[in-house]
Amino acid sequence: MDGKRAEAFSDAVFAVAITLLVLELKAPAGEGDLLHRLLTIWPSYLAYVVSFLTIGIMWLNHHTIFTHIVRVDRVLLLLNLLLLMVVAVVPFPTALVGEELAKHLHGDDAKTIMVTYGLVMIAMSICFSALWWYLVFHPRMLSERLETAAVRRSIPRFGAGFAGYVIATFLALVSPLAALILFGVLAVYYAFEHLPVARQLDPDPGAGAG
């Protein structure tokens, strides 16, 4: 089974989710100076940036994975579907985080919403890691240009990111704003290359002979 249709569908979901983020940025109602009202919702801007980077960089890594896939099966498609389900819901907690932190940087509601955001990030990390780990343990689905040792070495790197999401979620119980910043740092962490790079195959010595 070819994975191009799965990747095309995934690209569409990523695009919709990342577009919905900006729709949650709305001019604050009320009286007084507009500039002041716009500045007071700075947590909404921060939440937007963090979620945009998270989804965007995940799309980048998702695309990289699919460039290495030579065939897909039903299990892989289901794992990919679970990942997309979580990605699609990110705009909801992002809007809640921005709205609540704009009112109160502390308090039980801010902590609850930030923990909810963290749980979504954890779920997304689990789904993405499961997708890659399934491929790692089914190497026939991957291009032969990937070295098996390099593929297996990539597993702990994804585990480190997952641990970071868990830590950030617990941090939300103490400081919701600090947790949001840490989620942004984790997005930057995944911007670096953690997936194995395909090697160049030696040309067939018999090619061109005749």
Long-range contacts (C-beta under 8 A, 24 or more apart in sequence): 1-71, 1-72, 1-73, 2-71, 2-72, 3-66, 3-69, 3-71, 3-72, 3-76, 6-66, 6-72, 6-76, 6-77, 6-80, 7-62, 7-63, 7-66, 9-84, 10-62, 10-66, 10-80, 10-84, 11-59, 11-63, 13-84, 13-87, 13-88, 14-55, 14-58, 14-59, 14-62, 14-84, 14-87, 16-88, 17-55, 17-87, 17-88, 17-90, 17-91, 18-52, 18-55, 18-56, 18-59, 20-91, 21-48, 21-51, 21-52, 21-55, 21-90, 21-91, 21-94, 22-48, 23-91, 24-48, 24-91, 24-94, 24-95, 24-98, 25-98, 28-102, 40-102, 41-98, 41-102, 42-102, 43-97, 43-98, 43-101, 43-102, 43-105, 43-177, 43-180, 44-98, 44-99, 44-101, 44-102, 45-98, 46-98, 46-101, 46-180, 46-181, 46-184, 47-94, 47-95, 47-97, 47-98, 47-101, 47-180, 48-94, 48-98, 49-184, 50-94, 50-180, 50-183, 50-184, 50-187, 51-90, 51-91, 51-94, 53-184, 53-187, 53-188, 53-191, 54-90, 54-121, 54-124, 54-183, 54-186, 54-187, 55-87, 55-90, 57-187, 57-188, 57-190, 57-191, 58-87, 58-124, 58-128, 58-190, 60-191, 61-128, 61-190, 61-194, 61-195, 62-128, 64-195, 65-131, 65-132, 65-135, 65-195, 67-198, 68-135, 68-142, 68-143, 68-145, 68-146, 68-195, 68-196, 68-198, 69-135, 69-141, 69-142, 69-143, 70-141, 70-142, 70-143, 71-140, 71-141, 72-141, 73-138, 73-141, 75-134, 76-131, 76-134, 76-135, 76-138, 76-141, 79-127, 79-130, 79-131, 79-134, 80-131, 82-127, 82-130, 83-124, 83-127, 83-128, 83-131, 85-127, 86-120, 86-123, 86-124, 86-127, 87-124, 89-120, 90-120, 90-124, 93-117, 93-120, 97-176, 97-180, 100-176, 101-176, 101-177, 101-180, 105-176, 105-177, 106-175, 106-176, 110-176, 111-172, 111-173, 111-176, 113-176, 114-172, 114-176, 114-179, 114-180, 115-169, 115-172, 115-173, 117-172, 117-180, 117-183, 118-165, 118-168, 118-169, 118-172, 118-179, 118-183, 119-169, 121-165, 121-168, 121-169, 121-183, 121-186, 122-162, 122-165, 122-166, 122-169, 125-158, 125-161, 125-162, 125-165, 126-162, 128-158, 129-158, 129-159, 129-161, 129-162, 132-158, 132-195, 133-158, 143-198, 144-201, 145-198, 145-199, 145-200, 145-201, 146-196, 146-198, 146-199, 147-196, 147-199, 150-196, 150-197, 151-196, 153-196, 154-194, 154-195, 154-196, 157-194, 158-194, 161-186, 161-189, 161-190, 161-194, 164-189
